[in-house]
Amino acid sequence: MKIATFNVNGIRTRLPQLLRWLEREQPDVACLQELKAADDGFPHGEIRAAGYGALWKGQRAWNGVAILARGGEPSERRRALPGDDTDEQGRYLEATVQGVVVACLYLPNGNPQPGPKFDYKLAWFERLIAHAATLVASPQPAILCGDFNVVPTDADIYDPRSWRKDALLQPATRECWQRLLAQGWTDAIRQQHPDQRIYTFWDFFRQHWQRDAGLRIDHLLPNPRLAAALIGAGVDRWVRGEPHASDHAPAWARFDLAMLKPSRVGNSP
């Protein structure tokens, strides 16, 4: 099973790029962020024609997340991160696909900091940590994937000096990330490429893509049960080089589900 995460930065604007990626790479599960479309604006027909069932939670002009399943339908588990019933932003979606619990998330950016946006980022992160604790020790394979808006270490950014004040690199942000990993989640890309500089985001300014001046902020975190079946991970960099591309490239992890006991991998949510 190939599970991928992709911040599309506008699903209607970049639908052709998304469909080309799905056709070429054929991920079994694709978690999308930053749809920037209300629920009724999600291109369900085009996605289904490409061979994917879908769940989505939209938000007009901002945010929005979706889970796509190749040749099947994701089984919905949760449409919001617990812990704040007043939070209506479209940032979290959870489903079961082929027996794997898949959580798609778009963690708040938090800029400018300090300020209310950064406070919201940290509060949202705390809610994620609390909910993740209920998934990490589950005997069911599970994965957290999405745009975390976290640069875990200075090795995950082309040059940290000009980003020191950014919310993505703040000590409080990184401390939350470390506490999340300490629950037992595996950083799939770093586990597979411990010493390689790998980026998933290149902003649109100062020729950052052309200079490979990137950041790694899109992550896939399998729980111990699923991490035991991890056989590969990477980034589909070619997508970032396409005309009218998103500023993100899809990141992915591959798992050999045959390595898991059949009794643990079923279709029930």
C-alpha positions in Angstrom: 0.0 0.0 0.0 1.3 3.4 -1.0 0.0 6.2 1.2 0.7 9.8 0.1 0.0 13.3 1.3 -0.2 16.3 -0.9 -1.0 19.9 -0.1 -2.7 20.8 -3.4 -3.0 24.6 -2.6 -6.4 24.9 -4.3 -8.0 21.7 -5.7 -10.0 23.5 -8.4 -7.1 25.6 -9.6 -4.7 22.6 -9.7 -7.1 19.7 -10.5 -5.2 18.9 -13.8 -1.9 18.6 -11.9 -3.6 16.4 -9.2 -5.1 14.1 -11.8 -1.8 13.7 -13.7 -0.1 12.8 -10.4 -2.8 10.2 -9.5 -2.6 8.7 -13.0 1.2 8.5 -13.0 2.0 7.5 -9.4 -1.3 5.7 -8.5 -1.1 6.0 -4.7 -3.5 3.6 -2.9 -4.4 6.4 -0.5 -4.0 10.1 -1.1 -4.5 12.6 1.7 -5.0 16.1 0.4 -4.8 19.5 2.2 -5.6 23.1 1.5 -8.5 22.3 -0.8 -9.7 26.0 -0.7 -13.2 24.9 -1.7 -16.5 24.4 0.1 -18.0 20.9 0.2 -20.1 21.4 -2.9 -17.0 22.6 -4.8 -15.1 19.4 -4.4 -14.5 17.8 -7.9 -16.0 14.4 -6.9 -16.9 13.4 -10.4 -13.4 14.0 -11.8 -11.8 12.2 -8.8 -14.2 9.2 -9.2 -13.4 9.1 -13.0 -9.8 8.8 -12.1 -10.6 5.7 -10.1 -10.8 7.0 -6.6 -13.4 7.1 -3.9 -13.3 10.1 -1.7 -14.2 11.7 1.7 -13.7 15.4 2.1 -14.3 18.3 4.5 -14.2 21.6 2.6 -14.0 25.2 3.7 -14.6 28.1 1.3 -11.4 29.8 0.3 -9.3 28.3 3.1 -8.1 25.0 4.5 -10.0 21.8 3.6 -8.9 18.2 3.7 -9.7 15.0 1.8 -8.9 11.3 1.8 -8.9 9.4 -1.6 -8.8 5.6 -1.9 -7.9 3.9 -5.2 -10.5 1.4 -6.3 -12.6 1.8 -3.1 -14.3 4.0 -0.6 -12.7 5.3 2.6 -14.8 4.4 5.6 -15.3 7.6 7.6 -14.3 7.6 11.3 -14.1 11.3 12.3 -14.6 14.7 10.6 -12.9 16.9 13.2 -10.1 16.8 15.7 -11.7 16.3 19.2 -11.1 18.8 22.0 -12.9 21.9 20.8 -16.4 21.8 19.6 -16.3 25.5 18.5 -13.5 24.9 16.0 -15.1 24.7 12.5 -12.0 24.9 10.4 -11.5 22.1 7.9 -8.3 20.7 9.1 -8.8 17.0 10.1 -10.4 13.9 8.6 -10.0 10.3 9.7 -11.1 7.2 7.8 -10.3 3.5 7.4 -8.9 2.2 4.1 -8.1 -1.5 3.7 -8.0 -1.9 7.5 -5.6 1.0 8.0 -6.7 4.0 10.0 -5.7 7.1 8.0 -5.7 10.5 9.6 -5.4 13.4 7.2 -4.4 16.7 8.8 -3.6 20.3 8.0 -1.9 21.8 11.0 -2.2 25.6 11.4 0.6 27.6 10.0 0.8 29.9 13.0 2.2 33.1 11.4 2.7 35.8 12.4 4.1 34.8 15.8 3.7 35.7 18.6 0.0 36.3 18.4 -3.4 34.6 18.2 -2.6 32.5 15.1 0.4 31.0 16.8 -1.6 30.4 20.0 -4.2 28.6 17.8 -1.4 26.5 16.2 -0.1 25.3 19.6 -3.6 24.6 20.9 -4.5 22.6 17.8 -1.2 20.7 18.2 -2.0 19.8 21.8 -5.4 18.5 20.7 -3.6 16.4 18.0 -1.2 15.0 20.6 -4.1 14.0 22.9 -6.0 12.3 20.1 -2.9 10.7 18.6 -2.3 9.0 21.9 -5.5 7.0 21.4 -4.3 5.8 18.0 -0.6 5.1 18.5 -1.0 2.1 20.7 -3.9 0.6 18.8 -3.4 -3.0 17.5 -4.9 -1.6 14.3 -2.4 -0.1 11.8 -2.7 3.7 11.8 -1.0 6.7 10.2 -1.0 10.4 10.6 -0.2 12.2 7.4 -0.5 15.7 6.1 1.0 19.2 6.1 2.1 19.6 9.7 3.6 23.1 9.2 6.6 21.9 11.2 10.3 21.9 10.2 11.5 19.2 12.6 15.2 20.1 12.6 17.6 22.4 10.9 18.5 19.5 8.6 15.0 19.8 7.1 15.4 23.3 5.7 17.8 24.8 3.1 18.9 27.6 5.4 17.4 28.1 8.8 18.9 31.6 9.5 16.3 33.6 7.7 13.5 31.5 9.1 14.3 31.7 12.8 11.3 33.9 13.6 8.9 31.8 11.5 6.2 29.7 13.4 7.4 26.6 11.6 10.8 26.6 13.4 9.8 27.9 16.8 11.1 25.9 19.8 7.5 25.4 21.0 6.5 24.0 17.6 9.4 21.6 17.5 8.8 20.6 21.1 5.2 19.6 20.2 6.5 17.6 17.3 9.0 15.7 19.5 6.3 14.9 22.1 4.1 13.5 19.3 6.9 11.3 18.0 7.7 10.2 21.6 4.3 8.5 21.7 5.8 5.9 19.3 5.1 7.3 15.9 7.7 6.9 13.2 8.8 9.7 10.8 8.7 7.5 7.7 10.8 9.7 5.4 13.5 10.3 8.0 13.5 6.6 9.0 14.1 5.6 5.3 16.5 8.5 4.6 18.3 9.3 7.9 21.1 11.5 6.4 19.6 12.9 3.2 18.3 16.4 2.8 14.7 16.0 1.6 12.2 18.8 1.0 8.5 18.8 0.4 7.8 22.6 0.1 9.4 25.3 -2.0 7.7 28.7 -1.8 7.0 30.8 -4.9 9.5 33.5 -4.1 13.2 34.1 -5.0 13.4 31.1 -7.3 13.3 28.7 -4.3 12.3 25.8 -6.5 14.9 26.5 -9.1 17.6 26.7 -6.3 16.2 23.7 -4.4 15.8 26.0 -1.4 13.1 23.9 0.3 11.6 22.8 3.6 10.3 19.4 4.8 6.9 20.1 6.4 4.7 17.3 4.9 5.0 14.2 7.0 3.8 10.6 7.3 3.8 9.0 10.7 2.8 5.3 11.0 2.1 3.8 14.4 4.3 0.9 15.6 1.9 -1.6 14.1 2.1 -0.1 10.6 5.7 1.0 10.9 6.7 -2.7 11.1 5.5 -3.0 7.4 7.3 0.2 6.2 9.4 -0.6 3.1 10.0 2.8 1.4 9.3 6.5 1.5 10.0 9.5 -0.6 8.8 12.6 -2.4 7.4 12.9 -5.9 9.5 16.0 -6.7 8.5 16.1 -10.4 5.1 17.4 -9.4 6.6 20.6 -8.1 8.2 21.3 -11.4 5.0 21.1 -13.4 3.4 24.3 -14.9 1.1 26.0 -12.4 2.3 23.6 -9.6 1.4 23.8 -6.0 4.3 25.0 -3.7 4.3 21.5 -2.2 5.2 18.1 -3.7 3.5 14.9 -2.7 5.3 12.8 0.0 4.6 9.1 0.3 5.3 6.0 2.3 5.0 2.4 1.1 3.9 -0.5 3.3 3.9 -4.3 2.7 0.6 -5.2 4.4 1.4 -8.9 3.9 3.9 -8.4 6.8 0.9 -7.8 9.1 -1.1 -10.6 10.5 -4.2 -11.1 8.3 -6.5 -11.0 11.4 -5.3 -7.4 12.0 -6.0 -6.1 8.5 -9.7 -6.1 7.5 -12.2 -3.8 6.1 -14.0 -2.9 9.3 -13.6 0.7 10.6 
